Amino acid sequence: MKGQSFGKRLGFAINGLYLAFRRESSFRLQVFAAAGVLVVLLLTRPEIVWWVMGALAVGLVLVAELFNTALEVLADRIHPELHPEIRAVKDIAAGAVLVSSFVALLVAVAFLFR
Ligand SMILES: Nc1ncnc2c1ncn2[C@@H]1O[C@H](COP(=O)(O)OP(=O)(O)OP(=O)(O)O)[C@@H](O)[C@H]1O
């Protein structure tokens, strides 16, 4: 499946976003939260730096959740049974989402007290 056209690879990536949105309630929640951040930015019209900070914070959370979801799908596919190493993989991936969410929270607090 190597050497596909740009259009096809873009289609695979969009399909990945669609699958994550359909399968993963956390990702859906985060997409809606991202839309909420956009509404707040549109309403408050802050300096450009806050748009950039907001985009980076939201993007970080969404990317972490997408990797977390992909790892969960892969782990469940290749090893559906319980295993301590699968637990470690899933917990570490969940840790990445937690760290990204904490960063987003810090940005939100900084925005409120700017
Ligand atoms: N095959 C497994 N072996 C051992 N522990 C597992 C296994 N599957 C899940 N777990 C444990 O259960 C936790 C929850 O796993 P699960 O696959 O339900 O993900 P989740 O955190 O509920 O994900 P989400 O809600 O994002 O779908 C994992 O973080 C891990 O600690």
The ligand as a MOL file (V3000), in Angstrom:
LIG
                    3D

  0  0  0     0  0            999 V3000
M  V30 BEGIN CTAB
M  V30 COUNTS 31 33 0 0 0
M  V30 BEGIN ATOM
M  V30 1 N -6.2590 -6.3380 27.4870 0
M  V30 2 C -6.0520 -5.6940 28.6440 0
M  V30 3 N -5.1880 -6.1830 29.5500 0
M  V30 4 C -4.9770 -5.5560 30.7190 0
M  V30 5 N -5.5710 -4.4040 31.0820 0
M  V30 6 C -6.4210 -3.8470 30.2200 0
M  V30 7 C -6.7290 -4.4590 28.9680 0
M  V30 8 N -7.6420 -3.6860 28.3250 0
M  V30 9 C -7.8610 -2.6460 29.1290 0
M  V30 10 N -7.1550 -2.7280 30.2680 0
M  V30 11 C -7.1420 -1.7520 31.3840 0
M  V30 12 O -8.3810 -1.0860 31.3970 0
M  V30 13 C -8.1680 0.3030 31.1510 0
M  V30 14 C -9.2800 0.7980 30.2590 0
M  V30 15 O -9.1300 0.1830 29.0040 0
M  V30 16 P -10.1180 0.4590 27.8050 0
M  V30 17 O -9.6660 -0.3180 26.6290 0
M  V30 18 O -11.5150 0.2470 28.2610 0
M  V30 19 O -9.8350 1.9330 27.5200 0
M  V30 20 P -10.5620 3.2130 28.0710 0
M  V30 21 O -9.5880 3.9460 28.9310 0
M  V30 22 O -11.8910 2.8770 28.5960 0
M  V30 23 O -10.6220 3.9450 26.7550 0
M  V30 24 P -11.7300 4.8270 26.1750 0
M  V30 25 O -12.7320 5.1880 27.2320 0
M  V30 26 O -10.9100 5.9710 25.7140 0
M  V30 27 O -12.2680 3.9450 25.0860 0
M  V30 28 C -6.7810 0.4110 30.5040 0
M  V30 29 O -6.1770 1.6820 30.7060 0
M  V30 30 C -6.0600 -0.7060 31.2110 0
M  V30 31 O -5.6280 -0.2960 32.5000 0
M  V30 END ATOM
M  V30 BEGIN BOND
M  V30 1 1 1 2
M  V30 2 1 2 3
M  V30 3 2 2 7
M  V30 4 2 3 4
M  V30 5 1 4 5
M  V30 6 2 5 6
M  V30 7 1 6 7
M  V30 8 1 6 10
M  V30 9 1 7 8
M  V30 10 2 8 9
M  V30 11 1 9 10
M  V30 12 1 10 11
M  V30 13 1 11 12
M  V30 14 1 11 30
M  V30 15 1 12 13
M  V30 16 1 13 14
M  V30 17 1 13 28
M  V30 18 1 14 15
M  V30 19 1 15 16
M  V30 20 2 16 17
M  V30 21 1 16 18
M  V30 22 1 16 19
M  V30 23 1 19 20
M  V30 24 2 20 21
M  V30 25 1 20 22
M  V30 26 1 20 23
M  V30 27 1 23 24
M  V30 28 2 24 25
M  V30 29 1 24 26
M  V30 30 1 24 27
M  V30 31 1 28 29
M  V30 32 1 28 30
M  V30 33 1 30 31
M  V30 END BOND
M  V30 END CTAB
M  END
